[in-house]
Amino acid sequence: MITGQPEEGGYAFRNVPANKRAVLIGIRYQNDVPFVALRETTTGRHATEALAFRETTLEELERMLERLK
């Protein structure tokens, strides 16, 4: 798992091998409610579409992350 570094207009992921399958995971909270977004991508691309967040529960989020290990 690699954490993105905030940049103007989004996040950057540094020192990642190119042309590898990856899953972008976005997690945010609004009014103490968790939201998650997932997007499959290939590393090395300069930009990706905006993530589509959906409301979730902490339990569902934990199960989702466990499946991605």
Buried (B, 14 or more C-beta within 10 A) or exposed (E): EEEEEEEEEEEEEEEEEEEEEBEBBBEEEEEEEBBBBBBEEEEEEEEBEEBEBEEBEEEEBEEBEEEEE
